[in-house]
C-alpha cells in the first residue's frame, strides 16, 4: 500500500508562515533499533547543479547540498514552521521597514573559526557585486534600501541598508514593508559564506571539498563531480547534538530508471525522482513512495527577442494547442495538475487560494485547437506555413524528455509545426539559456517562498532570472506597487493583475502543469522532511535498523 502525503494547504500571513509538507518517520526511533544502524545513507540525485555557491546559483539541483550544509538567519523546523536558524531571535520595527537579527552565541564555521554578523555583511555585499553574476541578486536589490543603486554602480556602500553593529547583531532596512521578507531569507543568496576561504580560492572554493566551508548541519567531505558528493555531520554546527546522521552520499544517477533499480536492489536508500513509466505500479504496490504537492509550475519559455516568438498571437497559439490533461494522464501518469497561470496553488488568504479567483485565459485542460489554429493564421502562419525552423530544447531528464516529445507531436498535429528537438546536460543547457541560445526551452519554477511573488518577480525587465527577456512596463509597475502594498488583500489583487498581463495579455510563457514531487525512501530512513518548496532536509533524519 502506497504512502501518499498530500499536505494541507498552507496559510501565509504577515506574521507567520506555515508550510505543510511531508515528514517521514519518528526521530525517536518508532520502535526500531537506531543503535544498530551506522547512520550512513546513500541518496540518488539525477542532476548536478550549475554551481554550489549559494551567492551565485538559483538552481534547484543545488538544494540537497546547499540547504543541508548552510543555514541562513531563519529556516524551517521538522514541522515546517519558520524558526530561527543562525539568528536566535529578531525584532521588527513598527513600520515593518527594519529587521534586527540577534545571532546565536558562539557560532562557528565548519572549520572551527568564529562566525559573526560581519560574515553576513560580507556575503550580502558579495551578492551585490555585478561581477559575481549572482542569479538571485534581485532579491536584495528589489527590497533592501540602497541595494539597487549600489549594484548598478551609482550608489554608495554606506547607503545600503545592511549593517553589523556588533558581532552578534545584523540589521536590515527595507524600502517597503515586505510580508514575505522573513520566508525569503531561507533562500540561497542570504546565506553567509566565509570571506577568507572565498577570496583565497576565487572561482574554485565551491568546487572542492576542502574549501567548501559551511555552517549548517552537514559539511562536504568529498566532491567527485559526475559521481557523488558526500556530506558528513558538522561537529561545529550550533545544534549538532540533535543531528543523527553521520554521512550522506549524494550519488549522481542521471537515468531515473537506473536510480529506481538501484533503490529496489538496496544499493541506495532513497531517490529524488521516480520514472513516469513506473508510477502506476509504485502507487499501487510500494510502501516507500511519497508524493508531495509542490508550490511549483513547469513550463516552456520562448526567446521573445526573435521571430516568431515576438508575436503574442504565435505564443498564445502554442499554449492553446496543448492538451495538458492528456500530458498528465497519458505521458506523465502523475498526480500533477493542468496549469493555467504561472502561480501554483498553495497561497491562501482569508481561506481562499490565490488561484481560485483568477480567469483561465482560455487555457482549458484539454486545449482549444480551433482557437490556436485561428491565432496562428492571424499571425501570418496558417498551418505553420512560413515559420522559420524552430528548435525545441530540454535538459537531460526522463520526465522532461517525455513532455518535450509530447509537445512536439501536439504542435505538429494541431498546428502543422515541425520542430527539431535538442538536449544537453543541465549545466551546459542552462548556460545556453542564459546566453539566449534557444527558441523554445523547457524550464519551470519551484517556489522559493510561499507567496505568488516568487513566480512573478523573476519576470521583471532586466531580472537575472528573466531568460525569456520578457519586458512590459505595466507589469514592472505592478511589481513595484506590490512590493510596497501592506494590505494583503490589495496585494493579492495587484498580483492577479500582474499575472493577467503576463499570461492573459502577453502569453509570455507556455505553462504546462503544477507539480507534485515523488520521492522514495527505504523504511530504514526516518525523520527526513520534504517541504512544498521542494526542499529536502536531512538534519532531522536518522537511519534505523530494519525490523
Buried (B, 14 or more C-beta within 10 A) or exposed (E): EEBBBEBEBBBBEBEEBBBBBBBBBEBEBEEBEBEEBEBBBBBBBBBBBBBBBBBBBBBBBBBBBBBBBBBBBBBBBBEBEBEBBBBBEBEBEEEBBBBBBBBBEEBBBBBEBEBBBBBBBBBBBBBBEEEBEBBBBBBBBBBBBBBBBBBEEEBEEEEBBBBBEEBBBBBBBBBBBBBBBBBBBBBBBBBBBBBEBBEEBEEEBBBEBEBBBBBBBBBBBBBEEEEBBBBBBBEBBBEEEEBBBBBBBBBBBBBBBBBBBBBBEEEBBBBBBBBBEBBEEBBEEBEBBBBBBBBBBBBBBBBBEEEBBEBBBBBBBBBBBBBBBBBBBEBBBBBBBBBBBBBBBBBBBEEEBBBEEBEEBBBBBEBBBEBBBBBBBBBEBBEBEEBEEBBBBBBBBBBBBBBBBBBBEBBBEBBBBEBEEBBBBBBEBBEBBBEEEBBBBBBBBBBBBBBBBBBBBBBBEEBBBBBBBBBBEEBBEBBBBBBEBEEBEEBBBBBBBBBBBBBBBBBBBBBBBBBBBBBBBBBBBBBBBBBBBBBBBBBBBBBBEEE
